[in-house]
Amino acid sequence: MRSTLVWVTPLAALLIFSITYAPAVLGRKPCPEGCTTFGTCNEELGRCDCPWNYTGPACLTPHKGFCVKRVGVDNPINTCKHGDPTLCVNACNSRGDCKGGFCRCKPGYFGTDCSLSYNDQGKVEVLAGTNYRLNKRGPRIYVYDIPPDFHVKRDIHQADRPPLQLALMERILSGGYRTADPEEADFFYIPGSARDLKKAYLLQPLLSYVAETWPYWNRTGGARHIMPAEGDVGTCELPLMVRQMAVNMTWLQFWGMYDFHPHWGQIFHNRIPCMVPGRDIVVPFMAMSSHDRFVIETPLHPRNRQRNRTHTFFFAGGVCGSGNRRALPPNCNYYKQVRYSGGVRQAVYLHFHNRTGWRVVPGTDDYARDYASSTFCLAAAGGGWGKRGIVAAMYGCIPVAATDMLYEAFEPEMDWGRFGVRIPQSDIPRLAELLESFSPQQVAAMQARTACAAQHLHWSTNLGGIMGETGEFDAFHTIMAILRMRRKRPDLPPQRYYAEDAEFRDFIDCKPFRPSARHPPLCTMYVGPGMETRGFEDACPPARYYFRRKMGPPGGAICALSPSPASCPIFD
């Protein structure tokens, strides 16, 4: 597979060269004696991985200072003692004990989720003895088994958003995309959180560790490597040295600013774009059980309440900043208020908050009601990425994108102009004229396409369904479809995927790959106790730490009825 290298500067070349280490030779290696007493022996690297409360080369030295303890809150936890398997990636695949997110694997098994072992031929195998098979469509992804200090031994209870890096790791395995042979891999996945590690000054050490330990970073210059960057402004919140170090890496980020925008001038390093089309992928946020639980009531599910869409247009939220609802145009002139949302929310409020049939307000007591009773809804950023356009689509409300230089989730591969409305910021004063000119037939067609797009924008195979969907077209599978196109047509611009590839076009249009295959609908995303009495008898099984974990059942919701990740439904 070929990859196109982008915007390589002399400094970038120097930094890439500076981490061109001589990687360790892979092959079965012994760990220090006594490692498996408390730790896990990574036999491929000869590395002893320690739980929270032990340290040292063989994990034999007690260390109480590493424990994360939380008391007096829902689901209190001590990461050195509590071992509910739902807090660990893939519940350790029943091949180890879970302690606060760390899998202490049984001897002979290793990896973050204990999924790896050596076979009789001396090769590493994924989920040995379970008939695990690779997805026939691919892509094949090699997951770097990085030290636990970089991902699972982090206090995810403090995270302000779901641990995307671990949720992806679960689905790469249960979806049949994980290969144990890096030589046959199409892509390489680094399961770390750029947002979390940046704050801990661990992001650059992680990339250096990958380059030191395996030969593939140096071999590709970092291309075909994938890592999440879940920050408010994506890679633009990362240190410049890290961005130049990873100049060819694919970042999965919520923020799609691909060119300079004057309202966000403060986030640009020498005008380096936050998102590079064809290199990075803009992904949707994961609907969180705490903040977005109302999405399970979407009218896109036939069993849920249907409302008449009496409002032409809806937006509710901070207008001149998220912290002060009373600050409204034209009386928000502080520079942070002016640049908030790129000026989009302010312009929409200024022109339309008094328009009949339009609901443009600084807050609402019922988002579910307002989304379900509106025809068009604003997709606007905040201080960084925004979720309102995504949630609007989940409610069948046609999203309106009006921020210059900003791609929404899965753009440019999935053009929001096909199912929604996209206008330049300069046309915001004409928004009413534009929206009210659509015929009922045009609106109905956009609503049908929005219902399909909503499947792409929800992580249903991770979290659970919301509209009776099978999960074939969810956010995770959309990432896989984009990666397949990069493998298949590496020189094709991403905005041309839909026009030039029939298989990709069918996927974006929610046409099953095998129409004759009958896949059951997913269980409904679990949002808390008592769902069954509210008409959600098909709720996904709860995990003890679900509200903290925010990942869905082990292996993803698609595995809820499967005995192991090796037997989860695969769409190939």
N, C-alpha and C positions, 0 to 999 in steps of 0.2 A: 504494500500500500504506500502510495506517495502522499506527502503532506506539503502544503505550501507554507513557507516561512514568511512571517509578516513583520514589518517595521523593525528590522534588526539594525540597531545603531552600533557604532564602534564601542560605546560603553557596554552595551548588551553583549557584544561578542567577547569583550574582556571578562565580563562577569561569568558568562557561560564557560569560558576557558578556565576561569579560576576555580570552578567546581568539577573540573574534569579529573576525577580521582581514578585510581586503579581499583576497580570494584573487587570485592571478595569473590572468590571462586565458589559457585553454588555447588552443593552436594551434601550428602548426609554427614553430619558432624556431631560429636558428642558435646553435651553441655557439662558445666562444672559439676563435680560430684555433689550429690545431695539436692540438686535443683528441684526435682519433682516432689520433695518433701512438702514444700509450700508453694512452689512456682510451677510454670509450664516450660518445658524444654522445646524450643523451636529447633527441630532436628535438621532443618535445611540450612540454618545459619549458625547453629551451635550457640544460640543466645538463650539465656534464662530470663524469662519474663516474670516479674514479681507482682504479687497482689499489693493492695494498698498499704498493708502494715508490715511488709518485709522488704528488705533491700539487700544489696551486696551481689557479688558475681553469681552466687548460687541461691540467692533469696533466703538466706538463713539468719540474717540479722534483723531482729524485731525493730520496728520503727513506728511508734504510735502517732507521730506527728503527721503522717500522710493520710490519716482517716478523715473523711468528711462526715460530720455528724449534724443531723437536723432533728430537733425535738420540738414539741408543741405545735406542729403543723400537720396538715393532712399527710398521711403516709410518712411518718417519721422514719429516718434511715440512719444507719451507721454502716458506711461502706466497708468496714473491716469485718462486720458480723452478719449483716443481712444478705441473704442469698436467694431471694426469690428469682427464679430463672427469667422472668419477664423483663428484668432490668438489663439483661445481657443480650448481645447481638445473637439472633437466632436461638436464644435460650441455650447457648452452648451446644446445640444439636444433640442434647442428651448424652454428651461425651465428656462432661466436666461439671464442676460445681461453680455456680455464679456467686460472686461476692462483690456487690456494689458496682456491677458493670464489667468486672474482670472475670474471665473464664479461667479457672484452674483446671486444665485439661487432664484427663486420665493419661498415664504414661503411654506413649506411642501416638498420641494425637496432639496436634498443635494448631496454631492460628488463633486469631482473635475470637473466633466462634468454634474452635476445636474441629473444624471441618477438614483439616488436612492430615495426611498420614503417608508413610512410605509403603509401597506394595512390595511383593516378592521380587519384582524386577528392579528394585532400587529407584523407582520413580515416585514422585509425589502424586497423590491421588486426592480427588475431591469427594468427600462423603463415601468412603470405601464401604462396599457391602450393601449399598442402598439402591443400586441401579441408577445412580445419578447420570443424567445425560445432558449434553450440550444442546442448546436451542439450534435447530437446523438453519435458521435464518441468520443467526448471529446478531451482533458482532461478538467475537470472543474477547473477553476482558480478563487481564491478569491483575489481581488485587495485591498490592504490596502489603506484606504483613509487617507493618511498622510497629515499633515498641508501644506498649499500652499507654505510656505517659503522654503520647501525642494524641490519643483519642478517647479510649474508654476510661482511663484514669483521669478524667476531668469532671468537674462538678457540674453535670448537666442540669442539676436542679436550679442553677443560677442562670441558665441559658434563657434568653428572652425570645427564643424561637426554637422549633423542633430541631433535633440533631440530624440534619439532612445527610451528613456524611455517613452516619451509621444506617439510616433508613435505606440509602442507596446500596450500601454494602449487603444488607439483607436481601434485597431484591435481585441484585446481580447474581447471588447464589441461587435463590429460589426460582428465578426466571430462567435458569439454565444458561447463563452468559459467562459464568466463571470458569476459566481454564487454569489448570495447575501448571501448564507448560508455557512459560513466557515467550518461547521462540515461535509459537503459533498465534500469539495474541495480536489482535488488531489494535487494541488500546490498552493502556495501563492506568489503573485507578489508584489514587492516593487518598485513603479514607480519613482525611483530616479536615477540620473546620478552619478555614482561613480567618474567619472572624474571631473565633476563640483563640487560636494560636497566635494571631497578631497581638492580641492584648497581653499574652504571656511571653512574648518575645521568643516564641518557639517555631515560628513559621519558617524562617531561614534555616535554622538547624534541621528541621524536618526535610526540606528539600536537599540539603547537603547530605543528610543521612541516606536518602534514596539514591543520590548520585554515587556515594561511597560504596553502598552495599550491593547494588545491582548495576549491570552494564547498560541498561536500556535507556536511561536518561541521557547519558553521554552519546550513545549510538544515534539517538534521534534529535539531539539538541533540545530535549524537553517536549518535542512534538508528540502527538498521540497520547499524551499524558493528560489526565482529567482530575480536577479537584474542585470541590465546592468553595465559593466565595459568597457567603450569605449576608455580607454587610449591607448597610443601608444604601451605600453608593457603590456596591460591588468592589471591583479591584481598585477603584479610586481611593479607597480608604486604606490600602496597603502601602507599606513603605516603598519608596521608589526603587531601592536596591532589590527588593523581592520581585517587583514587577519586571525589572530588567533581567533578573536571574531566570524568570519563568516566561520569557518573551514569547515562546512558542506553545506554551501549555494551554489547554482548553479549560477555561474557568466556567463552572456552572453557577450563574449568578442571577439574582432577582432584578438587577438593575441593568437596563439596556441602553445607556447613553453612549452612542457611537460617534458623536462629534461634539465639538465645543458648543456649549449653551451659555449665554452671558449671565443667566441667573445662577448658574452653578460654577462660575469661574473659580471659586475657592477650592474646588475639589480636584482640579486638573493639575497634574505634574507636567509642566512644560507642554501643555496641551495634548498630552498622550491620552487617547480615548479610553474610557472606562471599559468599553466592550468593543471587541473587534469581530465584525460579522465573518462567518466562515471559520473562525478560530474558537470563539466562545459560544455558549448557548445560554440564552435568557430563559430561565425556568420559572414556573409559578411558585408562589409561596405555598407552604403546606398548611391547609386549614387546621387551626389548632382547636383542640377540644375545649379549651377554656374560653377563647374569644369568638370563635366562629361556629359554635355548636348549632346555631340556627340553620346552617346550610342543609341539614338533614330534612328540613321542612320545605325544601324547594318544590315549587309547583311543577317542575320537570318530571317529578315522580307522580304517576297517575293516581296513587293512593292519597296524596297530600291535597290539602285545600287549594282550590283554584280561585283566584281573585280576578275581578275585572281590572284591566290596566287603564285606570281612569286618569293617571298622570302622564302627560307627554314625556316629561323629563324629570329625573330625580338626582339630586346630590345632597348628601349630608356629611358634615365633618368640619374640622378646623379649616378656616378660610385663610387667615393670615398667620397661621401657626397652630400646632396641635394643642398648645397649652392654654389658650385664652379664647373662648368662644365669643367674648364681647368685642374682640378686635375685628372690625369688619370694614371693608372698603366703603367710602374713600378714606377712612380714618386709621389706616395702618401703614405708617410711613417709615417705621424703623427698618433699617436695612435688612435685617433677618426676616421681617414680615414681608417685605417687598419681594425678596428672592424665593420665599417659600413656595413650593409647588411649581417653580418656574414661572410664576405669575398666572397660571391657568385657573386655579380655583378663584383667585381674586377677580379675574376678568369675567368668569361665568357668573359669579355672585353679583357683581356690579351691574351687569346687563340684564339679568333674568330673575333675580330673587322676587320680584313683584309681578312676574308674568302669570297670567291666568292659565291654569292647567299645568304649570311648572312648579315643582317642589324643590327649591334650592334654599337650604337652611343650614345653620352652623351646627346642628345636632338633631337627633331624633330619638324618640323613646322606643322605636320598633323598626329596626332595619329590615327585618324579614317582611313585614307588612308593606313597607315602602318600595322595596325591590320588586316584590311580587305584583304590585299594583301600578308599575310604571313601564312604559314602552322603551324609553331610552334612558341610560344611566351614564354618568360621567366616569371615565377611567382616568384618574388624575394621580400624579405622584404627590408625595408630601415633602418632607425634608429630603427623602430619598425615594426608594421604590414604594409603590402604592398597591394595595390589594383590591380596591373598590371595583375596578373593571373586571377582575377575575370573579369576585363574589357576585357581581351583577350578572355575568354570564351564567353562573351556577343557578341563578334565579330566573333565567330566561329573559333578562332585560338586556336589550341590545347595547353593547358598550360603545361609548363615544370617546375616542382618543384624540387629544388636541395638543400634545406636547411636542414641540419641535425637537429633532435630533434624538428622540427616545423610542427605542423598540419596546413593545410590550412582550409578554411571555411567548416564547417560541417564534418571535419574529427575527429575521425576515423569512424563515422557512414556512411559517404559517401566517399569511397576511391577514391582519385584523380587518383590513378594508373589505375582505370578502364576506365576513359575517357581521361586522360592525360598521361603524362610521369613523373615518379618519379625516381630520381637517388640519390645515396649518393653524398655528396660534393666531395669526393675523385675521383669520376668518371667524374667530369666536363671536364678534359682534353680530355676525350673520347666522349664528347657529340656529336660531328659531326658524328663520326663513328656510334653511337647508333641511332641517328635520321635518318640518311641517309640510314640505313639498313631496314627501314620499307617499306613494299610493298605498292603499291597504294591501294590495297584492305584493308590493315590494317589501312592506313591513313583515308580512307573513313569511316571505322567503328568507329574510334576514333572521327572523326568530327561529326558523327551522335550522338554519346554519349555526346560529348561536347555541342551540341545544346540543349540536354535535361538538362544537368548540368547547363547550363546558366539560365534556368528557376528557379532552386533552388537558384541561386546566386544573383537574383534580387528581390527587395522588391516591386514586381509589384502591389500587392493588396493595398499597401500603396501609392506608388508614381505614378503608371500607367504602362502600358505595353510598351515593346519596340520591340516585335517580333510577335505581334498578338496573344499572349497567353491569356488564361482564368484566370490565377492566381492560379489555383489549386495546382501548385507545387512550388510556390514562396518561398522566404526565410522565411516569417512568417509561412506559412503552414509546412515548413520543420522543424521548431522548434517544432510545435505542433506534428508532426509525431514522432519526437525523444522523446518528453515527453510522448506520448502514449505508446511507447515501454518501457520506464522506469516504467510506471504504470503496463503494461502488463507482462514484464519480468524483474523485478528489479535486478535479479542476473546475467543476461546475459551480458557479456562484449560488449560494443558498437560496436566494430569492427566485431562482429558476427551477428548484426541485419540483415544485407542484406542477409546473407547465410541462416539464420534459420527462418525468418519470411516472408511469402509470401506477406502479405499485405504491409509490409514496403518495400520489394523488388520491388513490382509493383509501389509504390509511387516514389521511387528513379529512376525507369526506366520510369517515366512520363506516366504511364498507369492510366487512369481515374478510380476513385473508383466506379463510376456508369457510365459505357460507354453509357448507353441509355439516360442519362441526357444531355441536350443540353445547355451549358453555352456559352454566347456570349463572344467575345474577349473584353479585357479591353480597355478603352480609352488610348491613348498614353500619356506617361509621359509629363506633361507640363514643358517646359524649358524656355518659354518667349514669348512675343508678336510676331505675324506674322507667327506662325507655320502653320496656315491654308493655307497661300499662298505658302508654301514650300511643300505642298502635305500631310500635317498632319491634314486633316479635322476632324479626330476623336480625337483631342487633349483633354485631361482632362480639366475641367473648371478651370480657374485660381483662385487662392485665392489672396486677396489684399496683404497679407504679404507673398506670397509664397516663395520669395527668402530668406527671413529671417526665415520663419517658417520651410521650408524644410521638410514638412511632407506629402504633398499631400492634396487632398480634405478632409473635415471632415468625419471621419469614414473610410478613406482610399479611394483610387481610385475605388475600387470595389463597393463603395456606390454612385458613381457619378450620377447614374440614379435612385437612391432609395430615397424615401421621408424622411427616417430616418434610423439610424443605425440598427433598429429592423427589417428592411425589406431588408437588403443587401443579396446578394447571399451567400449561405452556401453550402459547399461541404461535404454533409453527406448522 
